[in-house]
C-alpha cells in the first residue's frame, strides 16, 4: 500500500487519540444470542435488497419457520424492515446499524475528543479535495487521473476509497456530535 502524502497522515496525537473505527460495534455484534440467532443475523447482514423469508432461511441454513420467527424479532428490534406482506420480504435497516455506531462513539468519547477527530478528518478531506482538484471523491475520474499523474489505477482507486471513508467518518462524527438520528432507528430499543 502506498503511504499517503505527509499532510494526509495523522500526527502522533491524532494517532494516539483517534477513535478506532474498526473497533466500533460491528454489525455482527449488534445483536448477541444463541447460535441460531447469530446465523440469522449473519444472513441479514448479507441482504442488499428485499429478500423472502425462504431465502433468508436458506442463507442461514435453518428452517423457514425459524426464519419467520427470527425475522419478526429482528423487525421488532429495528434490525430489519418488512418490505412486503405477501410474500413477506425483509431488508436490512442500515439506519439502525448506523445508530448503534453513533451511540458507541457518544459513549466512548467526550465532545471535545469527537471535535478533535472531526477536525482531523475534515483536514484530510480538504487535502484530498486539493490533491484531486475536485469537490467530492465521486467527481474523480480514476483512470484519467492515473494517466495524467502517471500513477497506477489501483493506487488512485485506493486514495479515492480512503477519501470516501473519510467522508463517511465525517458524517458519523457529525451525527455523534449533534446527537442527530434520522428517526428511522431512534424509535427502536437497543439490542
FIVEX-776104 format. One line per 5 residues: number of its first residue (from 1); their letters; for each residue x, y, z of N, C-alpha, C. Coordinates in nm, 3 decimals, m for minus. Atoms other than C-alpha are relative to their C-alpha. Example, Ala and Ser with C-alpha at 12.3 -4.5 7.8 and 13.67 -1.06 7.14 Angstrom:
REM residues 2
1 = AS = 0.089:m0.119:0.000:1.230:m0.450:0.780:0.090:0.120:0.000; m0.082:m0.119:m0.006:1.367:m0.106:0.714:m0.077:0.109:0.073
END
This chain:
REM residues 191
1 = XXXXX = 0.084:m0.118:0.000:0.000:0.000:0.000:0.088:0.124:0.000; m0.075:m0.124:0.010:0.130:0.342:m0.094:m0.028:0.087:0.123; 0.014:m0.086:m0.117:0.193:0.572:0.201:m0.059:0.133:m0.043; 0.060:m0.128:0.039:m0.027:0.886:0.194:0.100:0.114:0.016; m0.084:m0.118:m0.012:0.130:1.226:0.149:0.003:0.048:0.144
6 = XXXXX = m0.023:m0.045:m0.137:0.259:1.394:0.466:m0.123:0.071:0.059; 0.112:m0.077:m0.055:m0.037:1.634:0.503:m0.126:m0.085:0.020; 0.115:0.090:m0.018:m0.281:1.341:0.481:0.022:m0.099:0.114; m0.031:0.094:m0.107:m0.109:1.145:0.757:m0.036:0.061:0.135; 0.033:m0.043:m0.136:m0.226:1.164:1.117:0.130:0.022:0.077
11 = XXXXX = m0.118:m0.021:m0.083:0.024:1.315:1.357:m0.009:m0.092:0.122; m0.008:0.092:m0.114:0.124:1.135:1.678:m0.120:0.016:0.092; 0.114:m0.023:m0.090:m0.152:1.298:1.886:m0.129:m0.056:m0.060; 0.119:0.054:0.066:m0.418:1.208:1.630:m0.001:m0.152:0.004; m0.009:0.146:m0.003:m0.295:0.850:1.614:m0.028:m0.053:0.139
16 = XXXXX = 0.018:0.044:m0.138:m0.295:0.824:1.992:m0.146:0.013:0.044; 0.133:m0.032:m0.050:m0.641:0.975:2.042:m0.115:m0.032:m0.094; 0.106:0.022:0.098:m0.833:0.889:1.728:m0.082:m0.124:0.036; 0.081:0.120:m0.025:m1.127:0.654:1.763:0.042:m0.110:m0.096; m0.030:0.115:0.085:m1.058:0.311:1.629:m0.130:m0.038:m0.069
21 = XXXXX = 0.126:0.024:0.068:m1.334:0.299:1.370:m0.023:m0.149:m0.023; 0.015:0.145:0.015:m1.264:m0.071:1.322:m0.048:m0.063:0.129; 0.043:0.055:m0.130:m1.336:m0.119:1.694:m0.144:0.035:0.032; 0.142:m0.029:m0.022:m1.685:0.030:1.666:m0.078:m0.130:m0.009; 0.079:0.122:m0.001:m1.951:m0.224:1.725:m0.032:m0.041:m0.142
26 = XXXXX = 0.031:0.046:0.136:m1.957:m0.421:1.404:m0.143:m0.050:m0.006; 0.138:0.047:0.012:m2.299:m0.509:1.269:m0.019:m0.141:0.053; 0.012:0.138:m0.046:m2.228:m0.872:1.354:m0.020:m0.009:0.150; 0.008:0.005:m0.146:m2.209:m0.782:1.723:m0.116:0.081:0.057; 0.109:m0.082:m0.049:m2.513:m0.556:1.744:m0.098:m0.085:0.080
31 = XXXXX = 0.092:0.089:m0.069:m2.730:m0.848:1.847:0.076:m0.125:0.038; m0.067:0.121:m0.047:m2.595:m1.131:2.057:m0.106:m0.100:0.044; 0.093:0.102:m0.045:m2.765:m1.456:2.129:0.053:m0.136:m0.035; m0.038:0.136:0.032:m2.765:m1.822:2.055:0.049:m0.012:m0.143; m0.058:0.026:0.132:m2.605:m1.975:1.750:m0.102:0.022:m0.111
36 = XXXXX = 0.102:m0.015:0.104:m2.932:m1.983:1.554:m0.024:0.148:m0.029; 0.022:m0.143:0.019:m2.994:m1.614:1.611:0.119:0.063:m0.072; m0.119:m0.051:0.069:m2.635:m1.539:1.507:0.001:m0.040:m0.147; 0.007:0.044:0.139:m2.684:m1.745:1.191:m0.095:0.090:m0.079; 0.096:m0.087:0.070:m2.990:m1.537:1.102:0.053:0.143:m0.009
41 = XXXXX = m0.056:m0.134:0.005:m2.814:m1.214:1.191:0.106:0.010:m0.110; m0.100:0.004:0.108:m2.523:m1.309:0.965:m0.068:0.003:m0.137; 0.073:0.002:0.127:m2.773:m1.382:0.688:m0.059:0.137:m0.030; 0.060:m0.133:0.018:m2.944:m1.045:0.741:0.105:0.099:m0.049; m0.105:m0.094:0.041:m2.613:m0.863:0.703:0.036:m0.013:m0.147
46 = XXXXX = m0.030:0.019:0.142:m2.581:m1.007:0.352:m0.110:0.056:m0.090; 0.112:m0.048:0.082:m2.915:m0.864:0.239:0.033:0.135:m0.062; m0.020:m0.128:0.066:m2.876:m0.593:m0.021:m0.123:0.041:m0.079; 0.128:m0.033:0.062:m3.233:m0.596:m0.149:m0.107:m0.078:0.076; 0.105:0.075:m0.069:m3.572:m0.713:m0.021:0.011:m0.149:m0.030
51 = XXXXX = m0.025:0.143:0.010:m3.543:m1.085:0.045:m0.111:m0.076:0.070; 0.108:0.080:m0.059:m3.804:m1.352:0.114:0.048:m0.076:0.123; m0.029:0.080:m0.119:m3.824:m1.550:0.436:0.073:m0.127:m0.041; m0.062:0.124:0.047:m3.733:m1.863:0.239:0.147:0.021:m0.035; m0.140:m0.028:0.036:m3.416:m1.702:0.102:0.086:0.024:0.124
56 = XXXXX = m0.075:m0.024:m0.124:m3.312:m1.584:0.448:0.025:m0.133:0.071; m0.015:0.133:m0.062:m3.373:m1.936:0.584:0.112:m0.078:m0.068; m0.103:0.071:0.076:m3.155:m2.077:0.309:0.140:0.055:0.031; m0.130:m0.061:m0.030:m2.873:m1.829:0.374:0.048:m0.035:0.141; m0.035:0.031:m0.139:m2.886:m1.903:0.748:0.013:m0.150:0.024
61 = XXXXX = m0.003:0.146:m0.010:m2.912:m2.277:0.683:m0.086:m0.051:0.115; 0.100:0.042:m0.098:m3.219:m2.310:0.906:m0.135:m0.004:m0.069; 0.134:0.015:0.056:m3.588:m2.375:0.853:m0.074:0.131:m0.018; 0.081:m0.118:0.032:m3.846:m2.133:0.720:m0.074:0.050:0.124; 0.072:m0.044:m0.121:m4.044:m2.130:1.048:0.093:0.077:0.094
66 = XXXXX = m0.097:m0.070:m0.084:m3.733:m2.034:1.243:0.035:0.136:m0.061; m0.031:m0.126:0.068:m3.653:m1.768:0.983:m0.111:0.101:0.023; 0.115:m0.089:m0.020:m4.002:m1.621:1.013:0.002:0.056:0.143; m0.002:m0.041:m0.141:m3.975:m1.612:1.394:0.112:0.101:0.027; m0.113:m0.091:m0.025:m3.631:m1.450:1.398:m0.014:0.129:m0.078
71 = XXXXX = 0.019:m0.123:0.077:m3.714:m1.202:1.121:m0.102:0.091:0.069; 0.098:m0.081:m0.073:m4.019:m1.087:1.318:0.065:0.063:0.123; m0.070:m0.054:m0.117:m3.800:m1.049:1.626:0.097:0.110:m0.041; m0.093:m0.102:0.048:m3.532:m0.860:1.430:m0.075:0.124:m0.047; 0.081:m0.116:0.041:m3.807:m0.638:1.288:m0.040:0.081:0.123
76 = XXXXX = 0.036:m0.071:m0.123:m3.928:m0.553:1.640:0.120:0.075:0.058; m0.123:m0.063:m0.050:m3.567:m0.472:1.734:0.049:0.112:m0.091; m0.040:m0.105:0.094:m3.531:m0.248:1.427:0.116:m0.037:m0.090; m0.115:0.043:0.080:m3.255:m0.452:1.264:m0.039:m0.020:m0.146; 0.051:0.017:0.136:m3.468:m0.533:0.957:m0.132:0.074:m0.012
81 = XXXXX = 0.129:m0.062:0.031:m3.769:m0.376:0.791:m0.075:m0.092:m0.094; 0.081:0.080:0.092:m4.053:m0.570:0.635:m0.038:0.090:m0.117; 0.025:m0.078:0.120:m4.091:m0.451:0.277:m0.136:m0.034:m0.059; 0.129:0.044:0.054:m4.386:m0.659:0.154:m0.061:m0.104:0.093; 0.073:0.095:m0.084:m4.651:m0.874:0.321:m0.011:m0.138:m0.064
86 = XXXXX = 0.025:0.130:0.063:m4.721:m1.146:0.067:0.063:m0.002:m0.139; m0.072:0.071:m0.104:m4.476:m1.288:0.015:0.075:0.099:0.089; m0.072:m0.086:m0.094:m4.310:m1.142:0.321:0.145:0.013:m0.044; m0.141:m0.026:0.033:m3.980:m0.979:0.227:0.054:0.100:0.101; m0.067:m0.085:m0.099:m3.731:m0.807:0.454:0.128:0.056:m0.060
91 = XXXXX = m0.130:m0.056:0.035:m3.432:m0.580:0.414:0.069:0.049:0.127; m0.081:m0.045:m0.113:m3.153:m0.481:0.649:m0.026:0.149:0.021; 0.023:m0.140:m0.034:m3.210:m0.150:0.831:0.134:0.068:0.029; m0.130:m0.066:m0.014:m2.891:0.045:0.772:m0.004:0.111:0.105; 0.011:m0.109:m0.097:m3.019:0.333:0.986:0.019:m0.051:0.142
96 = XXXXX = m0.017:0.057:m0.133:m3.035:0.107:1.290:0.147:m0.029:0.028; m0.141:0.034:m0.019:m2.680:m0.018:1.242:0.084:0.127:0.016; m0.069:m0.128:m0.011:m2.560:0.339:1.192:m0.025:0.063:0.137; 0.039:m0.054:m0.130:m2.747:0.449:1.504:0.082:m0.065:0.111; m0.079:0.071:m0.100:m2.566:0.183:1.706:0.146:0.048:0.000
101 = XXXXX = m0.138:m0.050:0.007:m2.228:0.307:1.582:0.010:0.140:0.062; 0.001:m0.135:m0.057:m2.317:0.665:1.674:m0.010:m0.007:0.152; 0.012:0.019:m0.145:m2.424:0.552:2.021:0.135:m0.039:0.060; m0.131:0.044:m0.049:m2.089:0.380:2.064:0.097:0.118:0.009; m0.089:m0.116:m0.003:m1.897:0.695:1.972:m0.036:0.094:0.114
106 = XXXXX = 0.044:m0.090:m0.105:m2.107:0.904:2.210:0.033:m0.054:0.139; m0.030:0.062:m0.130:m2.049:0.658:2.494:0.150:m0.005:0.028; m0.143:0.022:m0.019:m1.675:0.616:2.438:0.084:0.129:0.002; m0.082:m0.119:0.017:m1.559:0.972:2.364:m0.075:0.125:0.046; 0.058:m0.129:m0.041:m1.615:1.323:2.502:m0.028:0.084:m0.124
111 = XXXXX = 0.029:m0.093:0.110:m1.750:1.606:2.287:0.130:0.061:m0.054; m0.128:m0.059:0.043:m1.401:1.761:2.281:0.080:m0.099:m0.085; m0.072:0.101:0.077:m1.245:1.436:2.160:m0.064:m0.018:m0.137; 0.070:0.015:0.128:m1.511:1.397:1.892:0.027:0.119:m0.091; m0.032:m0.120:0.079:m1.448:1.756:1.780:0.141:m0.007:m0.058
116 = XXXXX = m0.138:0.016:0.050:m1.074:1.684:1.751:0.004:m0.099:m0.115; 0.002:0.101:0.105:m1.143:1.372:1.546:m0.065:0.057:m0.126; 0.069:m0.060:0.114:m1.383:1.568:1.325:0.092:0.099:m0.071; m0.091:m0.096:0.062:m1.127:1.844:1.268:0.107:m0.071:m0.081; m0.104:0.075:0.071:m0.859:1.592:1.171:m0.057:m0.061:m0.128
121 = XXXXX = 0.062:0.060:0.118:m1.097:1.415:0.932:m0.034:0.107:m0.104; 0.033:m0.110:0.091:m1.210:1.747:0.783:0.127:0.050:m0.069; m0.128:m0.040:0.061:m0.846:1.846:0.727:0.042:m0.100:m0.107; m0.034:0.103:0.100:m0.784:1.514:0.548:m0.090:0.015:m0.122; 0.095:m0.017:0.110:m1.098:1.571:0.339:0.043:0.116:m0.089
126 = XXXXX = m0.043:m0.117:0.077:m0.975:1.915:0.234:0.129:m0.030:m0.077; m0.124:0.036:0.070:m0.633:1.772:0.147:m0.029:m0.085:m0.123; 0.038:0.082:0.115:m0.792:1.511:m0.076:m0.062:0.087:m0.110; 0.063:m0.088:0.099:m1.004:1.780:m0.246:0.105:0.081:m0.075; m0.109:m0.076:0.063:m0.690:1.984:m0.311:0.082:m0.090:m0.092
131 = XXXXX = m0.080:0.093:0.080:m0.494:1.682:m0.434:m0.068:m0.034:m0.132; 0.071:0.044:0.120:m0.762:1.572:m0.679:m0.064:0.116:m0.076; 0.056:m0.120:0.063:m0.882:1.928:m0.759:m0.147:m0.018:m0.038; 0.144:0.014:0.014:m1.248:1.830:m0.724:m0.062:0.012:0.139; 0.068:m0.019:m0.129:m1.510:1.880:m0.452:m0.035:m0.129:0.072
136 = XXXXX = 0.046:0.125:m0.060:m1.605:1.517:m0.393:0.070:m0.119:m0.065; m0.067:0.117:0.057:m1.450:1.173:m0.440:m0.074:m0.058:m0.120; 0.079:0.052:0.112:m1.733:1.079:m0.675:0.031:0.073:m0.130; m0.032:m0.080:0.119:m1.609:1.350:m0.913:0.135:m0.036:m0.062; m0.132:0.038:0.052:m1.268:1.186:m0.963:m0.017:m0.104:m0.110
141 = XXXXX = m0.009:0.100:0.106:m1.217:1.009:m1.293:0.129:m0.076:0.026; m0.116:0.075:m0.048:m0.986:0.741:m1.160:0.100:m0.029:m0.112; m0.093:0.035:0.109:m0.841:0.626:m1.492:0.065:0.125:m0.060; m0.057:m0.123:0.056:m0.797:0.980:m1.625:0.104:0.059:0.095; m0.095:m0.054:m0.098:m0.629:1.095:m1.303:0.128:m0.083:0.002
146 = XXXXX = m0.118:0.089:m0.001:m0.398:0.792:m1.302:0.087:0.026:m0.122; m0.074:m0.023:0.124:m0.300:0.854:m1.663:0.070:0.137:0.004; m0.056:m0.135:m0.002:m0.246:1.230:m1.614:0.113:0.016:0.102; m0.100:m0.014:m0.106:m0.037:1.182:m1.299:0.097:m0.118:0.006; m0.091:0.114:0.012:0.149:0.870:m1.411:m0.003:m0.088:0.126
151 = XXXXX = 0.020:0.087:m0.116:0.004:0.660:m1.128:m0.076:m0.124:m0.043; 0.077:0.122:0.027:m0.137:0.312:m1.118:m0.147:0.025:0.035; 0.144:m0.015:m0.024:m0.517:0.296:m1.138:m0.034:m0.050:0.140; 0.028:0.058:m0.131:m0.517:0.077:m0.825:0.035:0.097:0.112; m0.042:m0.096:m0.103:m0.329:0.342:m0.627:m0.098:0.117:0.009
156 = XXXXX = 0.097:m0.110:0.001:m0.566:0.619:m0.734:m0.132:m0.047:0.058; 0.124:0.056:m0.053:m0.865:0.396:m0.662:0.008:m0.010:0.153; m0.017:0.013:m0.145:m0.725:0.329:m0.313:m0.010:0.136:0.068; 0.008:m0.135:m0.057:m0.679:0.702:m0.246:m0.144:0.052:m0.001; 0.139:m0.044:0.009:m1.032:0.777:m0.365:m0.086:m0.075:0.102
161 = XXXXX = 0.073:0.079:m0.100:m1.164:0.494:m0.146:0.026:0.054:0.140; m0.032:m0.059:m0.131:m0.981:0.642:0.153:m0.071:0.133:0.019; 0.071:m0.127:m0.007:m1.135:0.979:0.072:m0.148:m0.026:0.031; 0.140:0.034:m0.028:m1.482:0.821:0.066:m0.017:m0.044:0.145; 0.004:0.042:m0.139:m1.407:0.657:0.400:0.009:0.121:0.093
166 = XXXXX = m0.012:m0.123:m0.079:m1.301:0.995:0.537:m0.134:0.073:0.004; 0.131:m0.066:0.006:m1.633:1.142:0.422:m0.102:m0.071:0.089; 0.094:0.075:m0.085:m1.828:0.861:0.593:0.032:0.024:0.148; m0.039:m0.027:m0.139:m1.629:0.920:0.913:m0.045:0.139:0.043; 0.045:m0.136:m0.031:m1.705:1.291:0.900:m0.149:m0.001:0.030
171 = XXXXX = 0.145:0.006:m0.022:m2.077:1.218:0.868:m0.032:m0.069:0.133; 0.022:0.074:m0.125:m2.061:0.968:1.154:0.035:0.087:0.121; m0.042:m0.087:m0.110:m1.871:1.210:1.379:m0.095:0.118:0.017; 0.095:m0.111:m0.010:m2.106:1.497:1.295:m0.129:m0.044:0.067; 0.123:0.051:m0.062:m2.406:1.285:1.387:0.022:m0.032:0.147
176 = XXXXX = m0.029:0.029:m0.141:m2.237:1.173:1.710:0.007:0.130:0.081; m0.012:m0.128:m0.070:m2.165:1.536:1.800:m0.134:0.070:0.017; 0.129:m0.071:m0.006:m2.511:1.669:1.723:m0.107:m0.084:0.067; 0.101:0.088:m0.058:m2.692:1.369:1.863:m0.113:m0.025:m0.096; 0.105:0.015:0.101:m2.888:1.365:1.539:m0.014:m0.145:m0.038
181 = XXXXX = 0.030:0.131:0.054:m3.055:1.045:1.446:m0.120:0.024:m0.088; 0.102:m0.034:0.100:m3.276:1.044:1.142:m0.139:m0.050:0.035; 0.132:0.045:m0.042:m3.564:0.894:1.338:m0.031:m0.141:m0.040; 0.031:0.135:0.048:m3.557:0.566:1.150:0.039:m0.104:0.101; m0.046:0.100:m0.096:m3.365:0.388:1.419:m0.025:0.043:0.143
186 = XXXXX = 0.011:m0.050:m0.135:m3.413:0.609:1.721:m0.121:m0.049:0.076; 0.120:0.048:m0.065:m3.755:0.465:1.792:0.016:m0.141:0.053; m0.020:0.140:m0.036:m3.611:0.119:1.843:0.072:m0.012:0.132; m0.073:0.030:m0.123:m3.487:m0.033:2.165:0.133:m0.062:m0.037; m0.128:0.064:0.028:m3.119:m0.122:2.171:m0.007:m0.149:0.026
191 = X = m0.001:0.146:m0.014:m3.047:m0.490:2.135:0.078:m0.040:0.122
END
